Amino acid sequence: MDEDDVRRAIGLADSCELMAAAFAFPDAELAAALADGSLQSDALACLADAGAATATVDKAAAALSAFDGADVVGLADRMRKGHTILYLTPGVDVPIWPYEASFRYTAEGHEGSPALFRSARTLDVERHMREAGVLPKTARKEPSDSVWNEFSFLSFLYGSLAAAEQEGRRDDAAVWSGRAVRFWDEHLGCWIPAFMGRTREEAFLQTYGVEYAALALMGELFLSVLDADIDQRKKRC
């Protein structure tokens, strides 16, 4: 067992879970974690464990420091309004789709309203999940290819990888590593970087939602670490 590899996999799993929480519909718990600095502390620890450079960790700290000491009730209210405006506006005029198939459909210049549940991309996300033995509990009510679901799934893959490495199950570790690489190549890596970039741009243009610019910057920093790990895994194959 390589302890550095295990720590890196755990750091990536925890970072993915944190990103899922950051972009799911916000609640008072998320606002409190941002205001009291606990989310920042967790994020920086996760990045460090994942192998992020000191400069990357420092940039994440600066981005999240904007929330220090915020009024929790007010922050939660602003974030709920911002999340709704940015990601959940009904119809074809939603500023940023939080679902992979819809986001990519719009980014590719298609007209009209995208299919939310039965698109080939959404179904393929579900295929990846089923093959790994998991599926979101909300799959019948909400598309499985949301930002938060895809990050949660990648967290599961890296967590399973870390467990296999800790227990010396090298063949199983290779399987989980391969699944993480394929999911990044076929799905998450194809749109989440652009999603973060669009969020950073759009968050300043809406009445509410500026808080998501800071979260998207944190997301971009994490994605750079994740992308580097995926590249290393490809080279080992």
Rosetta silent file (secondary structure, phi, psi, omega in degrees, C-alpha in Angstrom):
SEQUENCE: MDEDDVRRAIGLADSCELMAAAFAFPDAELAAALADGSLQSDALACLADAGAATATVDKAAAALSAFDGADVVGLADRMRKGHTILYLTPGVDVPIWPYEASFRYTAEGHEGSPALFRSARTLDVERHMREAGVLPKTARKEPSDSVWNEFSFLSFLYGSLAAAEQEGRRDDAAVWSGRAVRFWDEHLGCWIPAFMGRTREEAFLQTYGVEYAALALMGELFLSVLDADIDQRKKRC
SCORE:     score description
SCORE:     0.000 S_00000001
   1 L     0.000  128.665  175.306    0.000    0.000    0.000 S_00000001
   2 L   -94.264  110.955 -175.574    1.299    3.436   -0.957 S_00000001
   3 H   -61.931  -33.730  178.407    0.144    5.804    1.790 S_00000001
   4 H   -65.420  -41.067  178.873    0.502    8.861   -0.470 S_00000001
   5 H   -64.334  -41.350  179.410   -1.784    7.290   -3.083 S_00000001
   6 H   -64.242  -46.432 -179.997   -4.362    6.425   -0.437 S_00000001
   7 H   -61.379  -40.531 -179.844   -4.273    9.929    1.051 S_00000001
   8 H   -64.525  -44.158  179.977   -4.600   11.472   -2.410 S_00000001
   9 H   -63.588  -40.533  177.449   -7.600    9.278   -3.280 S_00000001
  10 H   -65.174  -41.610  178.067   -9.288   10.121    0.032 S_00000001
  11 H   -61.608  -39.572  178.724   -8.598   13.814   -0.527 S_00000001
  12 H   -70.321  -40.192  177.374  -10.150   13.658   -3.985 S_00000001
  13 H   -61.092  -46.813 -179.465  -13.169   11.725   -2.703 S_00000001
  14 H   -66.607  -36.981  177.923  -13.745   14.250    0.074 S_00000001
  15 H   -63.971  -41.977  178.455  -13.234   17.175   -2.318 S_00000001
  16 H   -62.276  -41.343  179.964  -15.835   15.756   -4.702 S_00000001
  17 H   -66.601  -37.099  177.335  -18.328   15.352   -1.869 S_00000001
  18 H   -65.078  -40.930  178.778  -17.679   18.913   -0.757 S_00000001
  19 H   -65.685  -36.198  176.712  -18.278   20.175   -4.303 S_00000001
  20 H   -60.789  -44.776 -179.795  -21.537   18.224   -4.443 S_00000001
  21 H   -66.530  -36.619 -176.980  -22.684   19.941   -1.248 S_00000001
  22 H   -66.862  -29.895 -175.440  -21.563   23.360   -2.476 S_00000001
  23 H  -110.022   -1.003  169.719  -23.698   23.214   -5.641 S_00000001
  24 L   -71.831  168.382 -179.631  -26.770   21.353   -4.380 S_00000001
  25 L   -59.340  125.951 -169.833  -29.702   23.536   -3.377 S_00000001
  26 L   -71.986  146.799  174.916  -28.339   25.466   -0.370 S_00000001
  27 L  -128.260 -179.366 -178.286  -29.592   25.062    3.178 S_00000001
  28 H   -63.498  -30.976 -179.886  -28.800   26.674    6.525 S_00000001
  29 H   -64.491  -43.052  177.901  -26.126   24.059    7.209 S_00000001
  30 H   -64.671  -45.314  179.606  -24.146   25.061    4.114 S_00000001
  31 H   -60.299  -41.456  179.330  -24.489   28.757    4.929 S_00000001
  32 H   -64.543  -40.736  179.986  -23.314   28.149    8.506 S_00000001
  33 H   -65.593  -34.926  176.409  -20.297   26.160    7.304 S_00000001
  34 H   -70.697  -43.354 -175.055  -19.324   28.982    4.961 S_00000001
  35 H   -70.171  -37.573 -177.025  -19.830   31.696    7.576 S_00000001
  36 L   -90.857    0.593  175.514  -17.941   30.003   10.412 S_00000001
  37 L    85.613   -1.379 -178.251  -15.045   28.907    8.211 S_00000001
  38 H   -68.940  -34.645  177.121  -15.552   25.161    8.674 S_00000001
  39 H   -67.675  -40.485  177.439  -16.185   24.605    4.973 S_00000001
  40 H   -60.348  -45.593  179.907  -13.048   26.568    4.149 S_00000001
  41 H   -59.910  -44.809  179.321  -11.036   24.483    6.620 S_00000001
  42 H   -63.835  -43.409 -177.837  -12.400   21.245    5.151 S_00000001
  43 H   -62.736  -43.061 -178.496  -11.803   22.407    1.579 S_00000001
  44 H   -68.057  -38.621  177.775   -8.190   23.373    2.211 S_00000001
  45 H   -65.298  -41.936  178.885   -7.483   20.098    4.008 S_00000001
  46 H   -62.320  -45.666  179.746   -9.053   18.133    1.154 S_00000001
  47 H   -61.047  -43.110  179.808   -7.034   20.009   -1.462 S_00000001
  48 H   -62.815  -44.977  178.845   -3.806   19.460    0.460 S_00000001
  49 H   -63.627  -33.095 -178.812   -4.525   15.722    0.820 S_00000001
  50 L   -75.712   -6.432  177.181   -5.375   15.552   -2.889 S_00000001
  51 L    97.752   17.009 -179.898   -1.904   16.867   -3.729 S_00000001
  52 L   -67.626  146.028  175.626   -2.691   20.493   -4.537 S_00000001
  53 L   -68.289  156.690  179.996    0.205   22.953   -4.684 S_00000001
  54 H   -56.522  -39.969 -179.868    0.478   25.520   -1.909 S_00000001
  55 H   -62.651  -36.855  178.572   -0.465   28.313   -4.324 S_00000001
  56 H   -66.528  -44.177  178.502   -3.678   26.469   -5.234 S_00000001
  57 H   -62.242  -41.329 -179.889   -4.612   26.008   -1.591 S_00000001
  58 H   -64.078  -39.149  179.138   -3.912   29.695   -0.916 S_00000001
  59 H   -66.331  -38.549  177.396   -6.159   30.771   -3.802 S_00000001
  60 H   -64.825  -40.371  178.535   -8.984   28.607   -2.478 S_00000001
  61 H   -61.636  -42.529 -179.753   -8.541   30.135    0.972 S_00000001
  62 H   -64.985  -39.906 -179.332   -8.761   33.640   -0.490 S_00000001
  63 H   -64.641  -42.454 -175.749  -11.905   32.783   -2.459 S_00000001
  64 H   -82.141  -14.522  179.906  -13.726   31.338    0.538 S_00000001
  65 H   -65.834  -17.110  179.149  -12.625   34.069    2.934 S_00000001
  66 H   -62.304  -20.760 -177.334  -15.355   36.250    1.411 S_00000001
  67 H   -92.149   -7.181 -173.691  -17.879   34.341    3.532 S_00000001
  68 L   -55.283  125.578  174.371  -16.117   34.855    6.875 S_00000001
  69 L    73.444   11.227 -179.323  -18.478   36.081    9.571 S_00000001
  70 L   -65.984  150.853  173.450  -21.510   36.375    7.291 S_00000001
  71 L   -68.768  121.302 -171.517  -24.976   36.392    8.825 S_00000001
  72 H   -63.386  -45.084 -178.197  -26.128   32.797    8.373 S_00000001
  73 H   -63.064  -46.025  179.702  -29.823   33.519    7.871 S_00000001
  74 H   -65.515  -41.139  179.825  -29.163   36.256    5.348 S_00000001
  75 H   -64.134  -44.399  179.712  -26.518   34.230    3.519 S_00000001
  76 H   -60.933  -41.816  179.929  -28.792   31.197    3.269 S_00000001
  77 H   -64.955  -45.171  179.745  -31.604   33.328    1.877 S_00000001
  78 H   -64.134  -39.333 -177.964  -29.366   35.011   -0.714 S_00000001
  79 H   -70.709  -36.860  176.585  -27.880   31.701   -1.801 S_00000001
  80 H   -63.033  -43.201  177.824  -31.272   30.054   -2.196 S_00000001
  81 H   -65.404  -42.740 -179.708  -32.407   32.941   -4.385 S_00000001
  82 H   -64.838  -43.213  179.076  -29.138   32.913   -6.307 S_00000001
  83 H   -61.060  -42.862 -179.941  -29.213   29.153   -6.879 S_00000001
  84 H   -64.022  -45.716 -178.848  -32.775   29.376   -8.162 S_00000001
  85 H   -65.439  -45.119 -175.416  -32.018   32.280  -10.506 S_00000001
  86 H   -71.420  -43.036 -167.023  -28.771   30.814  -11.865 S_00000001
  87 H  -117.014  -19.209 -170.698  -29.705   27.158  -12.224 S_00000001
  88 L  -121.590   13.072  175.971  -33.430   26.554  -11.794 S_00000001
  89 L   -59.194  125.548 -176.516  -35.164   29.285  -13.811 S_00000001
  90 L   -68.872  155.265  177.034  -37.978   27.467  -15.648 S_00000001
  91 L    90.802 -165.092 -175.199  -38.117   27.240  -19.433 S_00000001
  92 L   -86.925   -6.096 -175.124  -35.397   27.595  -22.051 S_00000001
  93 L   -97.585   17.055  176.138  -33.972   30.814  -20.594 S_00000001
  94 L   -58.098  129.191 -177.922  -32.263   29.286  -17.562 S_00000001
  95 L   -57.902  -44.892 -178.118  -28.890   31.092  -17.296 S_00000001
  96 L  -142.084  116.500  175.988  -26.920   27.904  -16.555 S_00000001
  97 L   -70.407  132.136  178.082  -28.273   24.374  -16.727 S_00000001
  98 L   -91.598    9.601 -179.962  -27.036   22.312  -13.738 S_00000001
  99 E  -114.509  134.759 -173.090  -27.593   19.050  -15.655 S_00000001
 100 H   -55.411  -53.586 -174.798  -24.944   17.697  -18.004 S_00000001
 101 H   -59.243  -43.275 -178.873  -27.169   16.780  -20.956 S_00000001
 102 H   -69.144  -42.328  179.100  -29.019   20.102  -20.873 S_00000001
 103 H   -60.833  -47.102 -177.925  -25.847   22.156  -20.356 S_00000001
 104 H   -70.106  -35.130  176.846  -24.063   20.465  -23.259 S_00000001
 105 H   -58.775  -46.690  179.573  -27.178   20.635  -25.476 S_00000001
 106 H   -69.282  -42.509 -178.695  -27.295   24.407  -25.007 S_00000001
 107 H   -62.730  -29.171  179.797  -23.530   24.860  -25.305 S_00000001
 108 L   -82.474    0.618  174.087  -23.595   23.046  -28.650 S_00000001
 109 L    87.765   12.401  177.809  -26.050   25.615  -30.001 S_00000001
 110 L   -70.838  149.748  179.197  -29.218   23.513  -30.181 S_00000001
 111 L  -101.061  158.983  178.229  -32.502   25.377  -30.033 S_00000001
 112 L    87.390  177.574 -176.870  -35.518   24.612  -27.926 S_00000001
 113 L   -83.366  130.120 -179.950  -35.865   22.996  -24.533 S_00000001
 114 L   -75.161  155.490  174.961  -33.554   20.041  -23.843 S_00000001
 115 L   -74.623  133.091 -174.661  -34.822   16.685  -22.599 S_00000001
 116 L   -92.067  -29.035 -173.175  -34.151   16.410  -18.878 S_00000001
 117 L  -114.184  -34.338 -168.605  -34.533   12.690  -18.176 S_00000001
 118 L  -108.304   16.616  177.966  -34.318   10.593  -21.329 S_00000001
 119 L   -71.011  156.672 -178.990  -31.385   12.062  -23.220 S_00000001
 120 H   -60.766  -36.354 -178.514  -28.616    9.686  -24.270 S_00000001
 121 H   -69.059  -42.196  178.267  -26.123   11.480  -22.030 S_00000001
 122 H   -62.405  -43.593  179.870  -28.313   11.260  -18.943 S_00000001
 123 H   -64.576  -34.152  179.163  -28.937    7.585  -19.581 S_00000001
 124 H   -71.792  -34.079  173.392  -25.221    6.971  -20.011 S_00000001
 125 H   -59.492  -44.812  178.780  -24.506    8.654  -16.671 S_00000001
 126 H   -63.600  -34.717  176.767  -26.998    6.242  -15.124 S_00000001
 127 H   -61.895  -46.390  177.126  -25.251    3.346  -16.865 S_00000001
 128 H   -56.796  -44.496 -177.410  -21.947    4.320  -15.246 S_00000001
 129 H   -65.740  -45.134 -179.493  -23.674    4.536  -11.874 S_00000001
 130 H   -63.455  -39.882  179.749  -25.474    1.210  -12.189 S_00000001
 131 H   -63.110  -28.172  178.424  -22.286   -0.557  -13.251 S_00000001
 132 L   -89.923   -4.417  175.862  -20.664    0.738  -10.066 S_00000001
 133 L    90.457   17.637 -179.780  -23.638   -0.378   -7.989 S_00000001
 134 L  -137.732  158.412  174.333  -25.164    3.008   -7.126 S_00000001
 135 L  -159.071  137.066 -179.026  -27.904    5.342   -8.338 S_00000001
 136 L   -56.250  143.009  178.222  -29.169    8.584   -6.764 S_00000001
 137 L   -63.784  -23.346 -177.347  -32.237    8.192   -4.552 S_00000001
 138 L   -94.728   14.305 -172.252  -33.779   11.090   -6.460 S_00000001
 139 L   -57.868  -30.931 -178.920  -33.261    9.505   -9.906 S_00000001
 140 L   -81.921  -17.485 -176.462  -37.006    9.313  -10.602 S_00000001
 141 L  -106.453  -21.731 -174.249  -37.635   12.928   -9.583 S_00000001
 142 L  -144.788  141.467  178.446  -34.490   14.666  -10.837 S_00000001
 143 L   -54.758  138.363 -177.740  -32.008   13.984  -13.665 S_00000001
 144 L   -73.155  -13.824 -174.839  -29.074   11.893  -12.461 S_00000001
 145 L   -95.685   31.467  175.914  -26.582   14.022  -14.398 S_00000001
 146 E   -72.959  162.753  175.456  -26.739   17.073  -12.109 S_00000001
 147 H   -53.150  -50.397 -174.849  -23.585   18.782  -10.898 S_00000001
 148 H   -68.684  -37.167  178.347  -24.142   17.484   -7.384 S_00000001
 149 H   -68.648  -40.541 -179.331  -24.978   13.917   -8.437 S_00000001
 150 H   -67.622  -39.841  176.207  -21.966   13.611  -10.719 S_00000001
 151 H   -65.988  -39.831  178.158  -19.614   14.922   -8.027 S_00000001
 152 H   -62.546  -39.626  179.282  -21.176   12.556   -5.473 S_00000001
 153 H   -66.163  -43.835  179.022  -20.675    9.654   -7.848 S_00000001
 154 H   -65.256  -33.011  174.601  -17.032   10.506   -8.480 S_00000001
 155 H   -60.602  -43.262  178.120  -16.611   10.786   -4.707 S_00000001
 156 H   -61.246  -43.105 -179.467  -17.950    7.242   -4.408 S_00000001
 157 H   -62.998  -46.184  179.811  -15.510    6.001   -7.065 S_00000001
 158 H   -69.705  -34.312  176.476  -12.494    7.598   -5.389 S_00000001
 159 H   -64.855  -41.025  177.536  -13.660    6.442   -1.959 S_00000001
 160 H   -66.351  -38.147  176.047  -13.962    2.880   -3.236 S_00000001
 161 H   -61.267  -46.553 -179.690  -10.521    3.204   -4.817 S_00000001
 162 H   -61.364  -42.492 -179.821   -9.022    4.387   -1.515 S_00000001
 163 H   -63.692  -42.114  179.403  -10.614    1.506    0.392 S_00000001
 164 H   -64.287  -39.768  179.229   -9.295   -1.045   -2.099 S_00000001
 165 H   -67.235  -41.011  179.388   -5.794    0.407   -1.886 S_00000001
 166 H   -62.018  -35.095 -176.363   -5.864    0.435    1.919 S_00000001
 167 L   -91.582    3.355  177.541   -6.897   -3.220    1.983 S_00000001
 168 L    74.007   18.644  178.563   -4.303   -4.286   -0.577 S_00000001
 169 L   -89.696   80.913 -171.325   -6.884   -5.269   -3.214 S_00000001
 170 H   -64.848  -39.190  179.670   -4.814   -4.129   -6.168 S_00000001
 171 H   -64.781  -43.012  178.274   -7.070   -5.589   -8.863 S_00000001
 172 H   -64.589  -39.526  178.772  -10.120   -3.915   -7.351 S_00000001
 173 H   -59.674  -40.770  179.199   -8.209   -0.648   -7.037 S_00000001
 174 H   -63.814  -37.461  178.723   -7.408   -0.806  -10.758 S_00000001
 175 H   -64.644  -47.697 -179.540  -11.099   -1.314  -11.551 S_00000001
 176 H   -65.619  -37.803  177.549  -12.182    1.697   -9.468 S_00000001
 177 H   -62.850  -43.712  178.987   -9.397    3.820  -10.912 S_00000001
 178 H   -62.529  -39.215  178.241  -10.492    2.910  -14.433 S_00000001
 179 H   -64.636  -40.959  178.886  -14.079    3.800  -13.649 S_00000001
 180 H   -63.024  -43.597  179.860  -13.041    7.205  -12.322 S_00000001
 181 H   -62.612  -46.573 -178.092  -10.977    7.910  -15.446 S_00000001
 182 H   -65.048  -39.565 -179.298  -13.773    6.870  -17.801 S_00000001
 183 H   -66.735  -38.806  175.669  -16.404    8.897  -15.969 S_00000001
 184 H   -63.359  -48.071 -176.101  -14.192   11.973  -16.104 S_00000001
 185 H   -66.024  -37.244 -172.974  -13.407   11.469  -19.800 S_00000001
 186 H   -93.729  -18.823 -175.189  -16.958   10.691  -20.875 S_00000001
 187 H  -138.185  -82.879 -168.866  -18.927   12.981  -18.608 S_00000001
 188 H   -53.568  -44.033 -178.867  -17.764   15.189  -15.762 S_00000001
 189 H   -70.214  -14.262 -178.265  -14.643   16.474  -17.520 S_00000001
 190 H   -82.938  -13.675 -175.408  -16.649   17.310  -20.649 S_00000001
 191 H  -145.435  -27.264 -176.140  -18.755   20.016  -19.045 S_00000001
 192 H   -62.309  -40.245  175.589  -18.011   20.808  -15.394 S_00000001
 193 H   -57.479  -43.130  178.474  -14.999   23.063  -16.199 S_00000001
 194 H   -67.805  -36.933  177.274  -17.223   25.076  -18.559 S_00000001
 195 H   -59.278  -43.764  179.320  -20.025   25.062  -15.980 S_00000001
 196 H   -64.930  -41.603  178.550  -17.694   26.630  -13.410 S_00000001
 197 H   -63.081  -43.029  178.719  -16.546   29.247  -15.905 S_00000001
 198 H   -65.026  -38.048  179.397  -20.125   30.158  -16.848 S_00000001
 199 H   -63.852  -43.446  179.493  -21.055   30.403  -13.180 S_00000001
 200 H   -61.398  -35.163  179.524  -18.202   32.805  -12.475 S_00000001
 201 H   -75.320  -48.561 -171.429  -19.382   35.000  -15.353 S_00000001
 202 H   -74.691  -27.143 -175.584  -23.119   34.833  -14.791 S_00000001
 203 L   -60.577  -27.885 -179.149  -23.059   35.197  -10.995 S_00000001
 204 L   -88.191   -6.596 -176.063  -22.189   38.886  -11.312 S_00000001
 205 L   -99.843   -9.868 -176.075  -24.925   39.573  -13.848 S_00000001
 206 L  -102.581  163.451  179.315  -27.915   38.439  -11.787 S_00000001
 207 L   -62.888  -38.671  176.675  -29.785   40.092   -8.936 S_00000001
 208 L  -130.170  157.871  173.968  -28.691   37.286   -6.609 S_00000001
 209 L   119.698    1.917 -177.166  -26.021   34.613   -6.820 S_00000001
 210 L   -60.676  -25.647  178.343  -22.683   36.407   -6.510 S_00000001
 211 H   -59.432  -28.900 -177.355  -21.709   33.902   -3.787 S_00000001
 212 H   -73.958  -15.668  174.040  -21.523   31.215   -6.452 S_00000001
 213 H   -65.431  -41.789  178.708  -18.651   32.994   -8.185 S_00000001
 214 H   -67.128  -40.927  178.920  -16.446   32.224   -5.172 S_00000001
 215 H   -66.470  -35.834  178.331  -17.661   28.625   -5.038 S_00000001
 216 H   -68.931  -35.185  175.435  -17.010   28.241   -8.769 S_00000001
 217 H   -63.725  -44.140  174.536  -13.464   29.537   -8.337 S_00000001
 218 H   -57.682  -40.876  178.582  -12.940   26.931   -5.643 S_00000001
 219 H   -61.423  -43.299  179.262  -14.384   24.411   -8.098 S_00000001
 220 H   -62.848  -39.451  179.147  -11.953   25.411  -10.837 S_00000001
 221 H   -65.418  -43.623  177.993   -9.025   25.041   -8.464 S_00000001
 222 H   -64.329  -41.557 -179.269  -10.164   21.591   -7.405 S_00000001
 223 H   -61.239  -32.373  177.637  -10.776   20.535  -11.009 S_00000001
 224 H   -65.383  -36.046  177.630   -7.173   21.389  -11.873 S_00000001
 225 H   -72.038  -42.476  178.893   -6.012   18.962   -9.167 S_00000001
 226 H   -62.604  -44.083  179.441   -8.500   16.320  -10.254 S_00000001
 227 H   -60.476  -40.738  178.929   -7.479   16.655  -13.904 S_00000001
 228 H   -64.380  -38.993  178.307   -3.814   16.187  -12.968 S_00000001
 229 H   -65.759  -42.356  178.749   -4.660   13.021  -11.042 S_00000001
 230 H   -61.089  -41.954  178.646   -6.647   11.628  -13.969 S_00000001
 231 H   -60.298  -42.303  178.876   -3.704   12.302  -16.298 S_00000001
 232 H   -64.090  -38.048  179.391   -1.370   10.403  -13.985 S_00000001
 233 H   -67.231  -35.573  177.074   -3.752    7.452  -13.877 S_00000001
 234 H   -64.845  -38.639 -178.712   -3.874    7.333  -17.667 S_00000001
 235 H   -67.938  -25.324 -179.504   -0.081    7.212  -17.837 S_00000001
 236 H   -78.527  -20.488 -176.497   -0.003    4.199  -15.516 S_00000001
 237 L   -70.546    0.000    0.000   -2.318    2.193  -17.781 S_00000001
